[in-house]
Amino acid sequence: MRRVLSAALAAAAIAFAAPAALPAGTPGVNSAEAHSCSSGYRHAVIGGAHKCLRRGQYCARSADSQYRRYGFRCYKRDYRGSYHLS
């Protein structure tokens, strides 16, 4: 019984220590650094997804408050009724 208990405790200790042992450059640790955008674009997190934003791109009107954090607004409409960043 003691062997089973000590084996279970050792397995639990290894399982909890493994995430702390990840190197600092892995994408799971700091995902903002792992995602980069080309020149002229701004990196943003909109609706939980990483996006590269630029003026004139299509946007979701419902996420206008999130676009504003990055200096954009989603209120201009084209002749078809689609919204674009400005």
KOLVOVEX-770962 format. One record per residue: x, y, z of N, C-alpha, C in turn. Coordinates in nm, 2 decimals. Layout:
X:Y:Z:X:Y:Z:X:Y:Z
...
***
This chain:
0.08:-0.12:0.00:0.00:0.00:0.00:0.09:0.13:0.00
0.20:0.12:0.08:0.28:0.24:0.08:0.35:0.26:-0.05
0.38:0.16:-0.12:0.45:0.18:-0.25:0.35:0.24:-0.35
0.22:0.20:-0.35:0.13:0.26:-0.44:0.10:0.41:-0.41
0.10:0.44:-0.28:0.08:0.58:-0.23:0.20:0.66:-0.27
0.32:0.61:-0.25:0.44:0.69:-0.28:0.45:0.71:-0.43
0.41:0.61:-0.51:0.42:0.62:-0.66:0.32:0.73:-0.70
0.20:0.73:-0.64:0.10:0.83:-0.68:0.14:0.97:-0.65
0.20:0.99:-0.53:0.25:1.12:-0.49:0.37:1.16:-0.58
0.45:1.07:-0.62:0.56:1.11:-0.71:0.51:1.15:-0.85
0.41:1.08:-0.90:0.35:1.11:-1.03:0.28:1.25:-1.02
0.21:1.28:-0.91:0.15:1.41:-0.90:0.25:1.52:-0.89
0.36:1.50:-0.82:0.46:1.60:-0.81:0.52:1.63:-0.95
0.54:1.53:-1.03:0.60:1.55:-1.16:0.50:1.62:-1.25
0.37:1.59:-1.24:0.27:1.65:-1.32:0.26:1.80:-1.29
0.27:1.84:-1.17:0.25:1.98:-1.13:0.38:2.06:-1.15
0.49:1.99:-1.16:0.62:2.06:-1.18:0.65:2.08:-1.33
0.59:2.00:-1.41:0.62:2.01:-1.56:0.59:2.14:-1.62
0.47:2.20:-1.60:0.44:2.33:-1.66:0.54:2.44:-1.61
0.59:2.44:-1.49:0.68:2.54:-1.45:0.82:2.53:-1.51
0.85:2.41:-1.57:0.98:2.39:-1.63:0.98:2.43:-1.78
0.88:2.49:-1.83:0.88:2.54:-1.97:0.98:2.65:-1.99
1.06:2.65:-2.10:1.14:2.76:-2.13:1.07:2.89:-2.15
1.13:3.01:-2.13:1.06:3.13:-2.14:1.02:3.17:-2.28
1.08:3.11:-2.39:1.05:3.15:-2.53:0.94:3.07:-2.59
0.88:2.98:-2.52:0.77:2.90:-2.58:0.65:2.98:-2.60
0.57:2.95:-2.71:0.45:3.03:-2.74:0.35:3.03:-2.63
0.34:2.92:-2.56:0.24:2.91:-2.45:0.26:3.00:-2.34
0.38:3.05:-2.31:0.41:3.13:-2.20:0.37:3.27:-2.22
0.41:3.33:-2.33:0.38:3.47:-2.35:0.34:3.48:-2.50
0.21:3.46:-2.53:0.17:3.45:-2.67:0.17:3.59:-2.74
0.17:3.70:-2.67:0.18:3.83:-2.73:0.31:3.85:-2.81
0.42:3.79:-2.75:0.55:3.80:-2.81:0.56:3.71:-2.93
0.49:3.60:-2.92:0.50:3.50:-3.03:0.43:3.54:-3.16
0.33:3.62:-3.15:0.26:3.67:-3.26:0.31:3.81:-3.30
0.35:3.82:-3.43:0.40:3.95:-3.47:0.33:3.98:-3.61
0.32:4.11:-3.64:0.25:4.15:-3.76:0.35:4.22:-3.85
0.32:4.22:-3.98:0.40:4.29:-4.08:0.40:4.44:-4.05
0.49:4.51:-4.12:0.50:4.65:-4.11:0.37:4.71:-4.16
0.32:4.81:-4.09:0.20:4.88:-4.12:0.08:4.82:-4.05
0.09:4.71:-3.99:-0.02:4.64:-3.91:0.01:4.66:-3.76
-0.10:4.65:-3.69:-0.09:4.65:-3.54:-0.15:4.52:-3.49
-0.07:4.46:-3.40:-0.12:4.34:-3.33:-0.23:4.37:-3.23
-0.33:4.29:-3.23:-0.44:4.31:-3.14:-0.50:4.17:-3.10
-0.57:4.17:-2.99:-0.65:4.05:-2.95:-0.80:4.09:-2.95
-0.87:4.04:-3.05:-1.01:4.08:-3.07:-1.10:3.95:-3.05
-1.18:3.95:-2.96:-1.27:3.83:-2.94:-1.19:3.71:-2.90
-1.07:3.73:-2.83:-0.99:3.62:-2.79:-0.90:3.57:-2.90
-0.90:3.62:-3.02:-0.82:3.58:-3.13:-0.71:3.68:-3.16
-0.60:3.64:-3.20:-0.49:3.74:-3.23:-0.51:3.78:-3.38
-0.51:3.91:-3.40:-0.53:3.97:-3.53:-0.43:4.07:-3.56
-0.40:4.10:-3.69:-0.32:4.20:-3.74:-0.41:4.30:-3.80
-0.42:4.42:-3.74:-0.52:4.52:-3.79:-0.45:4.63:-3.87
-0.53:4.68:-3.97:-0.49:4.79:-4.05:-0.61:4.87:-4.10
-0.60:4.99:-4.12:-0.71:5.08:-4.16:-0.77:5.03:-4.29
-0.90:5.02:-4.30:-0.97:4.98:-4.42:-1.01:4.83:-4.42
-0.96:4.75:-4.33:-1.00:4.61:-4.32:-1.14:4.59:-4.27
-1.20:4.48:-4.31:-1.34:4.45:-4.26:-1.33:4.43:-4.11
-1.44:4.47:-4.04:-1.44:4.45:-3.89:-1.58:4.41:-3.85
-1.59:4.37:-3.72:-1.71:4.33:-3.66:-1.76:4.45:-3.58
-1.88:4.50:-3.61:-1.94:4.62:-3.54:-1.95:4.59:-3.39
-1.99:4.47:-3.36:-2.01:4.43:-3.22:-1.88:4.44:-3.14
-1.76:4.44:-3.20:-1.64:4.44:-3.13:-1.57:4.58:-3.13
-1.65:4.68:-3.16:-1.60:4.82:-3.17:-1.52:4.86:-3.05
-1.57:4.83:-2.93:-1.50:4.87:-2.81:-1.36:4.80:-2.80
-1.35:4.68:-2.85:-1.22:4.62:-2.85:-1.12:4.68:-2.95
-1.17:4.72:-3.07:-1.09:4.78:-3.17:-1.04:4.92:-3.11
-1.12:4.99:-3.03:-1.08:5.12:-2.98:-0.96:5.11:-2.89
-0.94:5.00:-2.82:-0.82:4.98:-2.74:-0.69:4.99:-2.82
-0.70:4.96:-2.95:-0.58:4.96:-3.04:-0.58:5.08:-3.13
-0.67:5.18:-3.11:-0.67:5.30:-3.19:-0.75:5.30:-3.32
-0.84:5.20:-3.33:-0.92:5.19:-3.45:-1.07:5.21:-3.41
-1.15:5.24:-3.51:-1.30:5.24:-3.49:-1.36:5.16:-3.59
-1.47:5.10:-3.56:-1.55:5.02:-3.66:-1.68:5.08:-3.68
-1.69:5.18:-3.76:-1.82:5.25:-3.78:-1.84:5.28:-3.93
-1.74:5.28:-4.01:-1.76:5.32:-4.15:-1.82:5.20:-4.23
-1.92:5.23:-4.31:-1.98:5.13:-4.40:-1.96:5.16:-4.54
-1.94:5.05:-4.62:-1.93:5.07:-4.76:-2.07:5.07:-4.83
-2.07:5.07:-4.96:-2.20:5.07:-5.03:-2.28:4.94:-5.01
-2.21:4.83:-4.97:-2.28:4.71:-4.95:-2.32:4.69:-4.81
-2.28:4.78:-4.72:-2.33:4.77:-4.58:-2.22:4.70:-4.49
-2.11:4.67:-4.55:-2.00:4.61:-4.46:-1.92:4.72:-4.39
-1.88:4.68:-4.27:-1.81:4.78:-4.18:-1.66:4.76:-4.21
-1.59:4.87:-4.20:-1.44:4.88:-4.22:-1.38:4.96:-4.11
-1.25:4.92:-4.07:-1.18:4.99:-3.97:-1.14:5.13:-4.02
-1.15:5.23:-3.94:-1.10:5.36:-3.97:-1.02:5.42:-3.86
***
